[in-house]
Amino acid sequence: MQRVTTVSELTGHNESPLAGYFCTSSNRDFVNRGVVAGVSILYNKSTGKSDTVTLVSASRIDAPVYFSPGDLFLVTLNAPWTLQNADGPIISVECNVCGFGYPSKELTNGRCKVCIDKPQRS
């Protein structure tokens, strides 16, 4: 069975040197990834507090949740997006024996390396 990998949340740490009711991250584009004010939920994983996003920009999310520098955040996305690389969507295929998902190029005749190398009964 083939599965396309999707993402429904973003995580990271607050990069702002100032504490406040916002978090920042320079390596995310919150707007293009699907963080939406009034819909997405921002969690401070360090304190266990969460609330609805009130304002979002490319590198900053505002919400009535207090963040200190370095606090871990998780924010939900409006809709899941498909994880991709330069070749297109990341697709994993389940091994016919163990059922774990692997990139299709790592399977041989529908079997993963572990299941191919299993010792046979004598």
N, CA, C and O atoms as a GROMACS GRO file, in nm:
protein
  488
    1MET      N    1   0.083  -0.117   0.000
    1MET     CA    2   0.000   0.000   0.000
    1MET      C    3   0.089   0.124   0.000
    1MET      O    4   0.185   0.132   0.077
    2GLN      N    5   0.058   0.220  -0.085
    2GLN     CA    6   0.134   0.344  -0.092
    2GLN      C    7   0.070   0.449  -0.004
    2GLN      O    8  -0.053   0.459   0.006
    3ARG      N    9   0.155   0.528   0.061
    3ARG     CA   10   0.107   0.638   0.146
    3ARG      C   11   0.185   0.765   0.112
    3ARG      O   12   0.308   0.762   0.102
    4VAL      N   13   0.114   0.875   0.096
    4VAL     CA   14   0.174   1.005   0.076
    4VAL      C   15   0.188   1.068   0.214
    4VAL      O   16   0.093   1.068   0.293
    5THR      N   17   0.305   1.122   0.245
    5THR     CA   18   0.331   1.182   0.375
    5THR      C   19   0.276   1.324   0.378
    5THR      O   20   0.310   1.407   0.294
    6THR      N   21   0.190   1.352   0.478
    6THR     CA   22   0.136   1.486   0.495
    6THR      C   23   0.172   1.540   0.633
    6THR      O   24   0.202   1.465   0.725
    7VAL      N   25   0.168   1.673   0.645
    7VAL     CA   26   0.201   1.741   0.770
    7VAL      C   27   0.082   1.828   0.808
    7VAL      O   28   0.032   1.904   0.726
    8SER      N   29   0.037   1.819   0.934
    8SER     CA   30  -0.076   1.900   0.979
    8SER      C   31  -0.039   1.996   1.091
    8SER      O   32  -0.126   2.064   1.146
    9GLU      N   33   0.090   2.002   1.126
    9GLU     CA   34   0.136   2.093   1.231
    9GLU      C   35   0.283   2.125   1.210
    9GLU      O   36   0.356   2.048   1.148
   10LEU      N   37   0.326   2.239   1.262
   10LEU     CA   38   0.466   2.279   1.259
   10LEU      C   39   0.515   2.291   1.403
   10LEU      O   40   0.441   2.331   1.492
   11THR      N   41   0.640   2.256   1.425
   11THR     CA   42   0.700   2.267   1.558
   11THR      C   43   0.834   2.339   1.548
   11THR      O   44   0.892   2.350   1.440
   12GLY      N   45   0.880   2.388   1.660
   12GLY     CA   46   1.009   2.456   1.665
   12GLY      C   47   1.028   2.519   1.801
   12GLY      O   48   0.959   2.485   1.897
   13HIS      N   49   1.121   2.610   1.809
   13HIS     CA   50   1.144   2.682   1.934
   13HIS      C   51   1.138   2.832   1.907
   13HIS      O   52   1.170   2.879   1.798
   14ASN      N   53   1.098   2.907   2.009
   14ASN     CA   54   1.085   3.051   1.998
   14ASN      C   55   1.223   3.113   1.988
   14ASN      O   56   1.303   3.102   2.082
   15GLU      N   57   1.252   3.178   1.877
   15GLU     CA   58   1.383   3.239   1.855
   15GLU      C   59   1.391   3.384   1.904
   15GLU      O   60   1.499   3.443   1.903
   16SER      N   61   1.280   3.441   1.947
   16SER     CA   62   1.281   3.580   1.991
   16SER      C   63   1.362   3.594   2.120
   16SER      O   64   1.348   3.512   2.211
   17PRO      N   65   1.448   3.697   2.128
   17PRO     CA   66   1.522   3.721   2.252
   17PRO      C   67   1.434   3.785   2.360
   17PRO      O   68   1.475   3.797   2.476
   18LEU      N   69   1.313   3.827   2.322
   18LEU     CA   70   1.219   3.890   2.415
   18LEU      C   71   1.104   3.796   2.446
   18LEU      O   72   1.060   3.721   2.358
   19ALA      N   73   1.056   3.799   2.568
   19ALA     CA   74   0.938   3.721   2.606
   19ALA      C   75   0.814   3.800   2.569
   19ALA      O   76   0.817   3.923   2.562
   20GLY      N   77   0.703   3.728   2.546
   20GLY     CA   78   0.577   3.796   2.514
   20GLY      C   79   0.473   3.698   2.464
   20GLY      O   80   0.492   3.577   2.468
   21TYR      N   81   0.362   3.753   2.418
   21TYR     CA   82   0.251   3.672   2.368
   21TYR      C   83   0.266   3.648   2.218
   21TYR      O   84   0.176   3.677   2.139
   22PHE      N   85   0.380   3.596   2.181
   22PHE     CA   86   0.412   3.565   2.042
   22PHE      C   87   0.532   3.471   2.040
   22PHE      O   88   0.602   3.456   2.140
   23CYS      N   89   0.553   3.408   1.925
   23CYS     CA   90   0.675   3.330   1.904
   23CYS      C   91   0.724   3.360   1.764
   23CYS      O   92   0.646   3.394   1.675
   24THR      N   93   0.854   3.348   1.744
   24THR     CA   94   0.914   3.374   1.613
   24THR      C   95   1.001   3.255   1.572
   24THR      O   96   1.054   3.183   1.656
   25SER      N   97   1.014   3.238   1.443
   25SER     CA   98   1.101   3.135   1.387
   25SER      C   99   1.146   3.182   1.250
   25SER      O  100   1.063   3.208   1.163
   26SER      N  101   1.275   3.193   1.231
   26SER     CA  102   1.328   3.248   1.105
   26SER      C  103   1.329   3.147   0.991
   26SER      O  104   1.337   3.186   0.875
   27ASN      N  105   1.320   3.018   1.022
   27ASN     CA  106   1.329   2.917   0.915
   27ASN      C  107   1.194   2.859   0.877
   27ASN      O  108   1.188   2.752   0.816
   28ARG      N  109   1.086   2.927   0.912
   28ARG     CA  110   0.952   2.883   0.873
   28ARG      C  111   0.888   2.996   0.792
   28ARG      O  112   0.924   3.112   0.810
   29ASP      N  113   0.796   2.963   0.707
   29ASP     CA  114   0.711   3.063   0.643
   29ASP      C  115   0.570   3.029   0.684
   29ASP      O  116   0.498   2.958   0.613
   30PHE      N  117   0.530   3.080   0.799
   30PHE     CA  118   0.403   3.041   0.859
   30PHE      C  119   0.284   3.066   0.766
   30PHE      O  120   0.191   2.985   0.763
   31VAL      N  121   0.285   3.176   0.692
   31VAL     CA  122   0.173   3.209   0.604
   31VAL      C  123   0.161   3.107   0.492
   31VAL      O  124   0.053   3.053   0.467
   32ASN      N  125   0.272   3.080   0.422
   32ASN     CA  126   0.269   2.985   0.310
   32ASN      C  127   0.247   2.840   0.354
   32ASN      O  128   0.200   2.759   0.275
   33ARG      N  129   0.279   2.808   0.477
   33ARG     CA  130   0.260   2.671   0.528
   33ARG      C  131   0.117   2.646   0.574
   33ARG      O  132   0.079   2.531   0.596
   34GLY      N  133   0.036   2.752   0.590
   34GLY     CA  134  -0.104   2.732   0.623
   34GLY      C  135  -0.144   2.765   0.766
   34GLY      O  136  -0.247   2.717   0.813
   35VAL      N  137  -0.064   2.846   0.836
   35VAL     CA  138  -0.106   2.894   0.967
   35VAL      C  139  -0.203   3.010   0.943
   35VAL      O  140  -0.169   3.106   0.873
   36VAL      N  141  -0.324   3.002   1.000
   36VAL     CA  142  -0.429   3.100   0.972
   36VAL      C  143  -0.481   3.157   1.104
   36VAL      O  144  -0.517   3.084   1.195
   37ALA      N  145  -0.486   3.291   1.111
   37ALA     CA  146  -0.540   3.359   1.229
   37ALA      C  147  -0.688   3.322   1.245
   37ALA      O  148  -0.763   3.321   1.147
   38GLY      N  149  -0.728   3.293   1.367
   38GLY     CA  150  -0.866   3.258   1.397
   38GLY      C  151  -0.898   3.111   1.376
   38GLY      O  152  -1.006   3.066   1.414
   39VAL      N  153  -0.806   3.035   1.315
   39VAL     CA  154  -0.829   2.893   1.286
   39VAL      C  155  -0.723   2.806   1.354
   39VAL      O  156  -0.756   2.711   1.425
   40SER      N  157  -0.596   2.840   1.333
   40SER     CA  158  -0.485   2.760   1.387
   40SER      C  159  -0.474   2.779   1.539
   40SER      O  160  -0.509   2.883   1.593
   41ILE      N  161  -0.425   2.675   1.605
   41ILE     CA  162  -0.403   2.677   1.749
   41ILE      C  163  -0.253   2.676   1.775
   41ILE      O  164  -0.180   2.594   1.718
   42LEU      N  165  -0.206   2.768   1.861
   42LEU     CA  166  -0.065   2.776   1.898
   42LEU      C  167  -0.049   2.718   2.038
   42LEU      O  168  -0.117   2.760   2.132
   43TYR      N  169   0.042   2.622   2.052
   43TYR     CA  170   0.070   2.556   2.180
   43TYR      C  171   0.210   2.595   2.227
   43TYR      O  172   0.304   2.592   2.148
   44ASN      N  173   0.223   2.630   2.353
   44ASN     CA  174   0.354   2.644   2.415
   44ASN      C  175   0.381   2.510   2.481
   44ASN      O  176   0.328   2.482   2.589
   45LYS      N  177   0.461   2.426   2.419
   45LYS     CA  178   0.488   2.291   2.468
   45LYS      C  179   0.570   2.293   2.597
   45LYS      O  180   0.572   2.194   2.670
   46SER      N  181   0.637   2.404   2.626
   46SER     CA  182   0.717   2.414   2.748
   46SER      C  183   0.629   2.440   2.871
   46SER      O  184   0.664   2.399   2.982
   47THR      N  185   0.516   2.508   2.851
   47THR     CA  186   0.427   2.540   2.964
   47THR      C  187   0.294   2.466   2.960
   47THR      O  188   0.223   2.462   3.061
   48GLY      N  189   0.259   2.408   2.844
   48GLY     CA  190   0.133   2.337   2.831
   48GLY      C  191   0.014   2.427   2.801
   48GLY      O  192  -0.100   2.380   2.805
   49LYS      N  193   0.036   2.554   2.772
   49LYS     CA  194  -0.072   2.649   2.741
   49LYS      C  195  -0.095   2.655   2.591
   49LYS      O  196  -0.004   2.632   2.512
   50SER      N  197  -0.219   2.686   2.551
   50SER     CA  198  -0.252   2.699   2.409
   50SER      C  199  -0.369   2.794   2.391
   50SER      O  200  -0.447   2.816   2.483
   51ASP      N  201  -0.380   2.848   2.270
   51ASP     CA  202  -0.493   2.935   2.235
   51ASP      C  203  -0.491   2.956   2.084
   51ASP      O  204  -0.398   2.915   2.015
   52THR      N  205  -0.596   3.021   2.035
   52THR     CA  206  -0.612   3.046   1.892
   52THR      C  207  -0.519   3.158   1.846
   52THR      O  208  -0.501   3.258   1.916
   53VAL      N  209  -0.461   3.140   1.729
   53VAL     CA  210  -0.371   3.239   1.669
   53VAL      C  211  -0.452   3.366   1.636
   53VAL      O  212  -0.561   3.358   1.579
   54THR      N  213  -0.397   3.483   1.674
   54THR     CA  214  -0.466   3.609   1.647
   54THR      C  215  -0.404   3.685   1.530
   54THR      O  216  -0.473   3.762   1.463
   55LEU      N  217  -0.274   3.666   1.504
   55LEU     CA  218  -0.205   3.735   1.396
   55LEU      C  219  -0.090   3.647   1.350
   55LEU      O  220  -0.022   3.585   1.432
   56VAL      N  221  -0.067   3.643   1.219
   56VAL     CA  222   0.041   3.560   1.166
   56VAL      C  223   0.114   3.633   1.055
   56VAL      O  224   0.052   3.698   0.971
   57SER      N  225   0.247   3.623   1.055
   57SER     CA  226   0.330   3.672   0.945
   57SER      C  227   0.425   3.560   0.907
   57SER      O  228   0.417   3.450   0.962
   58ALA      N  229   0.516   3.586   0.815
   58ALA     CA  230   0.607   3.482   0.768
   58ALA      C  231   0.690   3.421   0.880
   58ALA      O  232   0.714   3.300   0.881
   59SER      N  233   0.734   3.505   0.976
   59SER     CA  234   0.825   3.454   1.081
   59SER      C  235   0.773   3.472   1.223
   59SER      O  236   0.846   3.445   1.319
   60ARG      N  237   0.647   3.518   1.239
   60ARG     CA  238   0.594   3.544   1.373
   60ARG      C  239   0.448   3.504   1.384
   60ARG      O  240   0.369   3.523   1.292
   61ILE      N  241   0.414   3.447   1.501
   61ILE     CA  242   0.275   3.411   1.532
   61ILE      C  243   0.240   3.477   1.664
   61ILE      O  244   0.311   3.463   1.763
   62ASP      N  245   0.128   3.550   1.665
   62ASP     CA  246   0.077   3.611   1.788
   62ASP      C  247  -0.044   3.533   1.836
   62ASP      O  248  -0.128   3.492   1.756
   63ALA      N  249  -0.054   3.514   1.967
   63ALA     CA  250  -0.168   3.446   2.030
   63ALA      C  251  -0.162   3.480   2.179
   63ALA      O  252  -0.056   3.516   2.229
   64PRO      N  253  -0.275   3.467   2.250
   64PRO     CA  254  -0.273   3.493   2.394
   64PRO      C  255  -0.206   3.380   2.472
   64PRO      O  256  -0.263   3.328   2.569
   65VAL      N  257  -0.088   3.343   2.430
   65VAL     CA  258  -0.007   3.239   2.496
   65VAL      C  259   0.131   3.300   2.519
   65VAL      O  260   0.194   3.348   2.426
   66TYR      N  261   0.177   3.298   2.644
   66TYR     CA  262   0.305   3.361   2.679
   66TYR      C  263   0.422   3.270   2.644
   66TYR      O  264   0.422   3.152   2.678
   67PHE      N  265   0.521   3.327   2.575
   67PHE     CA  266   0.642   3.254   2.536
   67PHE      C  267   0.766   3.324   2.591
   67PHE      O  268   0.779   3.446   2.582
   68SER      N  269   0.854   3.247   2.648
   68SER     CA  270   0.986   3.294   2.687
   68SER      C  271   1.084   3.255   2.577
   68SER      O  272   1.054   3.165   2.498
   69PRO      N  273   1.200   3.320   2.568
   69PRO     CA  274   1.299   3.279   2.468
   69PRO      C  275   1.333   3.130   2.482
   69PRO      O  276   1.360   3.082   2.591
   70GLY      N  277   1.332   3.059   2.369
   70GLY     CA  278   1.366   2.917   2.368
   70GLY      C  279   1.252   2.821   2.395
   70GLY      O  280   1.271   2.700   2.383
   71ASP      N  281   1.134   2.870   2.432
   71ASP     CA  282   1.020   2.780   2.455
   71ASP      C  283   0.985   2.703   2.328
   71ASP      O  284   0.997   2.757   2.218
   72LEU      N  285   0.942   2.580   2.342
   72LEU     CA  286   0.902   2.498   2.229
   72LEU      C  287   0.759   2.531   2.190
   72LEU      O  288   0.672   2.548   2.276
   73PHE      N  289   0.733   2.540   2.057
   73PHE     CA  290   0.597   2.566   2.011
   73PHE      C  291   0.550   2.458   1.916
   73PHE      O  292   0.630   2.386   1.856
   74LEU      N  293   0.420   2.447   1.904
   74LEU     CA  294   0.353   2.363   1.804
   74LEU      C  295   0.234   2.444   1.756
   74LEU      O  296   0.160   2.498   1.838
   75VAL      N  297   0.216   2.454   1.627
   75VAL     CA  298   0.102   2.527   1.571
   75VAL      C  299   0.034   2.438   1.469
   75VAL      O  300   0.100   2.375   1.385
   76THR      N  301  -0.099   2.432   1.476
   76THR     CA  302  -0.175   2.351   1.381
   76THR      C  303  -0.191   2.428   1.250
   76THR      O  304  -0.191   2.551   1.249
   77LEU      N  305  -0.205   2.355   1.141
   77LEU     CA  306  -0.223   2.416   1.010
   77LEU      C  307  -0.370   2.411   0.971
   77LEU      O  308  -0.445   2.324   1.015
   78ASN      N  309  -0.410   2.505   0.888
   78ASN     CA  310  -0.548   2.511   0.841
   78ASN      C  311  -0.586   2.384   0.766
   78ASN      O  312  -0.697   2.333   0.782
   79ALA      N  313  -0.495   2.334   0.686
   79ALA     CA  314  -0.516   2.210   0.610
   79ALA      C  315  -0.382   2.141   0.596
   79ALA      O  316  -0.279   2.207   0.581
   80PRO      N  317  -0.380   2.008   0.601
   80PRO     CA  318  -0.252   1.938   0.585
   80PRO      C  319  -0.189   1.965   0.449
   80PRO      O  320  -0.261   1.982   0.350
   81TRP      N  321  -0.057   1.970   0.443
   81TRP     CA  322   0.010   1.982   0.315
   81TRP      C  323   0.100   1.862   0.293
   81TRP      O  324   0.146   1.799   0.389
   82THR      N  325   0.126   1.833   0.169
   82THR     CA  326   0.202   1.715   0.130
   82THR      C  327   0.351   1.743   0.138
   82THR      O  328   0.399   1.841   0.083
   83LEU      N  329   0.423   1.656   0.207
   83LEU     CA  330   0.568   1.666   0.217
   83LEU      C  331   0.628   1.628   0.083
   83LEU      O  332   0.595   1.523   0.027
   84GLN      N  333   0.718   1.713   0.031
   84GLN     CA  334   0.776   1.690  -0.101
   84GLN      C  335   0.926   1.715  -0.099
   84GLN      O  336   0.978   1.785  -0.012
   85ASN      N  337   0.993   1.656  -0.197
   85ASN     CA  338   1.132   1.691  -0.223
   85ASN      C  339   1.139   1.736  -0.368
   85ASN      O  340   1.035   1.760  -0.429
   86ALA      N  341   1.258   1.747  -0.427
   86ALA     CA  342   1.273   1.794  -0.564
   86ALA      C  343   1.205   1.701  -0.665
   86ALA      O  344   1.170   1.745  -0.775
   87ASP      N  345   1.185   1.574  -0.629
   87ASP     CA  346   1.124   1.478  -0.721
   87ASP      C  347   0.972   1.477  -0.712
   87ASP      O  348   0.907   1.415  -0.797
   88GLY      N  349   0.913   1.543  -0.613
   88GLY     CA  350   0.768   1.544  -0.596
   88GLY      C  351   0.731   1.494  -0.458
   88GLY      O  352   0.814   1.496  -0.367
   89PRO      N  353   0.605   1.451  -0.440
   89PRO     CA  354   0.559   1.406  -0.308
   89PRO      C  355   0.640   1.288  -0.256
   89PRO      O  356   0.683   1.202  -0.332
   90ILE      N  357   0.660   1.285  -0.123
   90ILE     CA  358   0.727   1.173  -0.058
   90ILE      C  359   0.625   1.060  -0.043
   90ILE      O  360   0.524   1.075   0.026
   91ILE      N  361   0.652   0.949  -0.108
   91ILE     CA  362   0.560   0.835  -0.105
   91ILE      C  363   0.631   0.718  -0.041
   91ILE      O  364   0.742   0.682  -0.081
   92SER      N  365   0.568   0.657   0.059
   92SER     CA  366   0.624   0.537   0.118
   92SER      C  367   0.535   0.419   0.082
   92SER      O  368   0.414   0.434   0.063
   93VAL      N  369   0.596   0.303   0.074
   93VAL     CA  370   0.524   0.180   0.040
   93VAL      C  371   0.545   0.082   0.153
   93VAL      O  372   0.655   0.072   0.208
   94GLU      N  373   0.439   0.009   0.189
   94GLU     CA  374   0.450  -0.087   0.298
   94GLU      C  375   0.515  -0.217   0.252
   94GLU      O  376   0.486  -0.267   0.143
   95CYS      N  377   0.603  -0.270   0.337
   95CYS     CA  378   0.664  -0.400   0.312
   95CYS      C  379   0.554  -0.506   0.315
   95CYS      O  380   0.466  -0.501   0.400
   96ASN      N  381   0.559  -0.600   0.222
   96ASN     CA  382   0.457  -0.706   0.215
   96ASN      C  383   0.464  -0.803   0.333
   96ASN      O  384   0.368  -0.876   0.358
   97VAL      N  385   0.576  -0.805   0.405
   97VAL     CA  386   0.592  -0.899   0.516
   97VAL      C  387   0.564  -0.831   0.650
   97VAL      O  388   0.476  -0.876   0.724
   98CYS      N  389   0.638  -0.724   0.682
   98CYS     CA  390   0.625  -0.662   0.816
   98CYS      C  391   0.526  -0.547   0.820
   98CYS      O  392   0.477  -0.514   0.928
   99GLY      N  393   0.494  -0.485   0.706
   99GLY     CA  394   0.397  -0.377   0.702
   99GLY      C  395   0.452  -0.239   0.731
   99GLY      O  396   0.376  -0.142   0.728
  100PHE      N  397   0.583  -0.226   0.761
  100PHE     CA  398   0.641  -0.094   0.786
  100PHE      C  399   0.656  -0.020   0.653
  100PHE      O  400   0.676  -0.082   0.549
  101GLY      N  401   0.647   0.114   0.658
  101GLY     CA  402   0.657   0.196   0.538
  101GLY      C  403   0.800   0.231   0.504
  101GLY      O  404   0.878   0.267   0.593
  102TYR      N  405   0.836   0.220   0.377
  102TYR     CA  406   0.969   0.252   0.326
  102TYR      C  407   0.956   0.325   0.194
  102TYR      O  408   0.855   0.309   0.125
  103PRO      N  409   1.056   0.406   0.156
  103PRO     CA  410   1.056   0.458   0.020
  103PRO      C  411   1.059   0.340  -0.078
  103PRO      O  412   1.128   0.241  -0.053
  104SER      N  413   0.986   0.349  -0.188
  104SER     CA  414   0.972   0.235  -0.280
  104SER      C  415   1.106   0.185  -0.332
  104SER      O  416   1.120   0.066  -0.361
  105LYS      N  417   1.206   0.274  -0.345
  105LYS     CA  418   1.337   0.230  -0.396
  105LYS      C  419   1.412   0.140  -0.298
  105LYS      O  420   1.510   0.076  -0.336
  106GLU      N  421   1.368   0.135  -0.171
  106GLU     CA  422   1.434   0.051  -0.071
  106GLU      C  423   1.372  -0.088  -0.061
  106GLU      O  424   1.420  -0.170   0.017
  107LEU      N  425   1.268  -0.116  -0.137
  107LEU     CA  426   1.204  -0.248  -0.134
  107LEU      C  427   1.250  -0.332  -0.251
  107LEU      O  428   1.273  -0.281  -0.360
  108THR      N  429   1.265  -0.462  -0.228
  108THR     CA  430   1.299  -0.557  -0.332
  108THR      C  431   1.187  -0.661  -0.337
  108THR      O  432   1.164  -0.733  -0.240
  109ASN      N  433   1.119  -0.668  -0.449
  109ASN     CA  434   1.005  -0.758  -0.465
  109ASN      C  435   0.903  -0.741  -0.352
  109ASN      O  436   0.845  -0.838  -0.304
  110GLY      N  437   0.881  -0.614  -0.310
  110GLY     CA  438   0.783  -0.585  -0.207
  110GLY      C  439   0.829  -0.611  -0.065
  110GLY      O  440   0.748  -0.603   0.028
  111ARG      N  441   0.957  -0.642  -0.046
  111ARG     CA  442   1.010  -0.672   0.087
  111ARG      C  443   1.120  -0.574   0.125
  111ARG      O  444   1.199  -0.532   0.040
  112CYS      N  445   1.122  -0.536   0.254
  112CYS     CA  446   1.229  -0.449   0.303
  112CYS      C  447   1.354  -0.532   0.328
  112CYS      O  448   1.350  -0.655   0.326
  113LYS      N  449   1.465  -0.465   0.351
  113LYS     CA  450   1.593  -0.534   0.372
  113LYS      C  451   1.588  -0.628   0.492
  113LYS      O  452   1.644  -0.738   0.487
  114VAL      N  453   1.520  -0.587   0.600
  114VAL     CA  454   1.512  -0.671   0.719
  114VAL      C  455   1.439  -0.801   0.689
  114VAL      O  456   1.482  -0.909   0.731
  115CYS      N  457   1.328  -0.792   0.616
  115CYS     CA  458   1.249  -0.913   0.588
  115CYS      C  459   1.316  -1.003   0.484
  115CYS      O  460   1.296  -1.125   0.486
  116ILE      N  461   1.395  -0.945   0.395
  116ILE     CA  462   1.468  -1.027   0.299
  116ILE      C  463   1.578  -1.105   0.369
  116ILE      O  464   1.604  -1.220   0.334
  117ASP      N  465   1.643  -1.042   0.468
  117ASP     CA  466   1.757  -1.102   0.536
  117ASP      C  467   1.718  -1.191   0.654
  117ASP      O  468   1.807  -1.241   0.724
  118LYS      N  469   1.589  -1.213   0.679
  118LYS     CA  470   1.549  -1.296   0.792
  118LYS      C  471   1.599  -1.440   0.771
  118LYS      O  472   1.590  -1.493   0.661
  119PRO      N  473   1.651  -1.501   0.877
  119PRO     CA  474   1.696  -1.640   0.860
  119PRO      C  475   1.577  -1.733   0.833
  119PRO      O  476   1.468  -1.716   0.889
  120GLN      N  477   1.600  -1.829   0.748
  120GLN     CA  478   1.496  -1.925   0.713
  120GLN      C  479   1.497  -2.042   0.812
  120GLN      O  480   1.602  -2.076   0.866
  121ARG      N  481   1.382  -2.101   0.834
  121ARG     CA  482   1.377  -2.218   0.921
  121ARG      C  483   1.442  -2.337   0.853
  121ARG      O  484   1.436  -2.350   0.730
  122SER      N  485   1.507  -2.424   0.932
  122SER     CA  486   1.572  -2.541   0.871
  122SER      C  487   1.494  -2.666   0.899
  122SER      O  488   1.533  -2.774   0.856
   0.00000   0.00000   0.00000
